[in-house]
């Protein structure tokens, strides 16, 4: 008997001796999973346009208390929660600052050399009624008609010129988005779905840049989550969803890297 696991990360077949584990083997496997240190950086956004009170600002403010009470696995560490300015320039600058702090800690020996680093970016989609796990980021900035908070208003401009990437280029989340949607749907039913449209505003801008900056880092993962307004899905549910998503990502990554 074998168990085949299919995901965006890989297709792997677990042999019979791994499926039918005895009690001691199960304990050893759990220990192995907990040895994979996973560091999370979470970001939300501030006000922009008609969104004066951004729900993801509240999520970044409330999540520390929720996380403290959530009993996360010992190998999971929430390193930072930040509210990004809704502007191309300032949001990217802050993302690079967050990344630099992680690299500095690794260099200083404060975190494990082989630690996995996950960037989970949250943004509001005011016209949507579900949690949307974004699968794709596009190399296109189009703020026409809705300038960012610095007044910048690019119109169908390339975000990154490296490697000859043109405006049609796209990056895909390095996490198994469809699998995560399936896992989260078990609890949140039709309140969660996979999306391939992060827009072309600052949400897409930061998602594309995040994936680009992690391009050659095999220990880094990135995802963007669009959330609805609190009048559609309340704040407490959104906080719990965020925690459950962190747990789901942690389990998938720990399993993947313990089998490498």
C-alpha positions in Angstrom: 0.0 0.0 0.0 1.2 3.5 -0.9 0.0 7.0 -0.4 0.4 9.5 -3.1 0.4 13.2 -2.2 -0.1 15.7 -5.0 0.6 19.4 -4.5 1.9 22.4 -6.3 5.2 21.8 -4.6 5.7 18.2 -5.8 4.1 14.8 -6.4 5.4 12.4 -3.9 4.6 8.7 -3.2 5.0 7.6 0.3 6.0 3.9 0.5 4.2 1.4 2.6 6.7 1.4 5.4 6.0 5.2 5.9 2.3 4.9 5.7 1.9 2.0 8.2 4.1 3.5 10.9 4.2 2.0 14.3 3.8 4.1 17.5 7.5 4.7 17.9 7.9 5.6 14.2 5.0 8.0 14.5 6.7 9.7 17.5 10.0 10.0 15.6 8.2 11.5 12.6 6.5 14.1 14.8 9.9 14.9 16.3 11.3 15.4 12.8 8.5 17.7 11.8 9.1 19.9 14.9 12.8 20.2 14.1 12.0 22.1 11.0 12.0 25.7 12.2 9.5 27.9 10.3 9.7 31.7 10.6 6.7 33.8 9.5 6.6 37.4 8.4 3.0 38.8 8.1 2.0 42.1 6.5 -1.2 44.0 6.0 -1.9 47.4 4.6 -3.0 50.8 5.8 -5.6 53.2 4.3 -6.0 53.9 0.6 -8.7 55.5 -1.6 -12.1 54.9 -0.1 -10.7 52.3 2.4 -10.1 54.6 5.4 -10.2 51.7 7.9 -8.4 48.7 6.4 -9.3 45.4 8.0 -5.7 44.1 7.5 -4.4 46.9 9.7 -6.6 45.5 12.5 -5.5 42.0 11.8 -1.8 43.0 12.2 -2.7 44.7 15.5 -4.9 41.9 16.9 -3.0 38.8 15.8 -0.2 39.0 18.4 -2.7 38.4 21.2 -4.6 35.7 19.1 -1.3 34.0 18.3 -0.2 34.0 21.9 -3.4 32.1 22.8 -3.3 29.8 19.8 -0.7 27.3 21.0 1.3 27.2 17.8 3.8 24.3 17.4 7.1 25.0 19.0 8.9 25.1 15.7 6.8 28.0 14.4 7.9 31.6 15.1 6.0 34.7 14.1 9.0 37.1 13.6 7.1 40.2 12.5 3.8 41.8 11.8 3.8 45.0 9.8 1.3 47.4 8.3 2.6 48.5 4.9 2.0 52.0 3.5 -0.2 51.7 0.4 2.4 53.0 -2.0 4.7 51.1 -4.3 7.8 52.9 -3.1 7.3 52.6 0.7 5.8 49.1 0.7 8.8 47.7 -1.2 11.2 49.6 1.0 9.6 48.1 4.1 9.6 44.6 2.6 13.3 44.8 2.0 13.8 46.0 5.6 11.9 43.0 6.9 14.0 40.7 4.7 17.2 42.3 5.9 16.3 41.8 9.5 15.8 38.1 8.8 19.2 37.8 7.1 20.9 39.7 9.9 19.5 37.3 12.5 20.6 34.3 10.5 24.1 35.8 10.2 24.2 36.4 13.9 23.2 32.9 14.7 19.9 33.9 16.3 17.9 31.5 14.0 18.7 28.2 12.5 20.6 28.3 9.3 18.2 26.0 7.6 15.1 27.8 8.9 12.2 28.1 6.5 10.9 31.7 6.0 7.4 32.4 4.9 6.0 35.8 3.9 2.2 36.0 4.2 0.8 39.2 2.8 -2.7 40.3 3.5 -4.8 42.8 1.7 -8.4 43.8 1.5 -10.6 43.2 -1.5 -13.6 45.4 -0.7 -15.8 43.9 -3.4 -15.2 40.2 -2.5 -17.1 38.1 0.0 -14.5 35.3 0.5 -11.0 34.7 1.7 -9.0 34.6 -1.6 -5.7 32.7 -1.6 -3.8 34.3 -4.5 -1.9 31.9 -6.8 -0.4 34.3 -9.3 1.3 37.7 -9.3 1.8 39.7 -12.4 4.6 41.9 -13.6 2.2 44.8 -14.3 1.5 47.9 -12.2 -1.7 49.7 -13.2 -2.8 52.3 -10.7 -4.6 54.4 -13.3 -7.6 56.2 -11.7 -6.5 55.2 -8.2 -3.1 56.7 -7.3 -1.2 55.2 -4.4 -0.8 57.0 -1.1 2.3 58.8 -2.5 0.3 60.0 -5.6 2.1 57.6 -7.9 -0.2 56.4 -10.8 1.7 54.0 -13.1 -0.4 52.8 -16.1 0.5 49.3 -17.3 4.1 49.6 -16.3 6.5 46.7 -15.7 7.2 46.1 -12.0 10.6 44.4 -12.4 12.9 44.5 -15.5 15.3 41.8 -14.3 15.9 38.7 -16.5 14.1 40.3 -19.4 10.7 39.9 -17.8 8.1 41.7 -19.7 4.7 42.9 -18.7 3.2 39.5 -19.4 5.5 37.8 -17.0 4.0 36.2 -13.9 5.2 34.4 -10.8 3.3 31.7 -9.0 3.0 31.3 -5.3 5.7 29.0 -4.0 3.1 27.4 -1.7 0.6 24.8 -2.8 -2.3 27.2 -3.0 -5.0 24.7 -4.2 -4.1 22.3 -1.4 -4.2 25.1 1.2 -7.7 26.1 -0.2 -8.9 22.5 0.2 -7.5 22.3 3.8 -9.0 25.6 4.8 -12.3 24.8 3.1 -12.8 21.9 5.6 -13.4 24.4 8.3 -14.4 27.6 6.4 -16.5 25.9 3.6 -17.4 28.3 0.8 -15.8 31.3 2.6 -12.4 30.5 1.0 -11.3 30.0 -2.6 -8.2 30.1 -4.8 -7.8 33.2 -6.9 -5.7 34.1 -9.9 -6.5 37.8 -9.9 -4.7 39.9 -7.2 -5.5 43.0 -9.2 -2.7 45.3 -10.6 -2.6 47.6 -7.6 -0.3 47.7 -4.6 -1.4 44.2 -3.5 -0.1 42.7 -6.7 2.9 45.0 -6.6 4.1 43.7 -3.2 3.2 40.0 -4.1 5.2 40.1 -7.3 8.2 41.8 -5.6 8.0 39.4 -2.7 8.2 36.4 -5.0 11.0 38.1 -7.1 13.1 38.7 -4.0 12.7 35.1 -2.9 13.4 33.8 -6.4 16.7 32.0 -5.7 16.1 31.3 -2.0 15.0 27.6 -1.7 14.0 28.1 2.0 11.6 31.0 1.3 7.9 30.9 0.5 5.4 33.6 -0.3 1.6 33.9 -0.5 -0.9 36.7 -0.7 -4.3 36.5 0.9 -7.2 38.9 0.0 -9.7 39.3 2.8 -13.2 40.9 2.6 -14.3 43.7 4.9 -15.4 42.9 8.4 -19.0 43.6 7.7 -18.8 40.5 5.4 -16.6 38.2 7.6 -16.1 39.5 11.1 -12.8 40.3 12.7 -12.6 37.4 15.0 -13.2 34.9 12.2 -10.5 36.6 10.1 -8.1 36.4 13.0 -8.8 32.7 13.5 -8.6 32.1 9.7 -5.1 33.7 9.7 -3.9 31.4 12.6 -5.4 28.3 10.9 -3.6 29.2 7.7 -0.3 29.6 9.5 -0.8 26.1 11.0 -1.7 24.6 7.7 1.3 26.1 5.9 3.6 25.0 8.8 2.4 21.4 8.6 2.8 21.2 4.8 6.3 22.7 4.8 7.5 20.7 7.8 6.3 17.5 6.1 7.9 18.5 2.8 11.3 19.3 4.2 11.4 16.4 6.6 11.1 14.1 3.6 13.8 15.9 1.5 
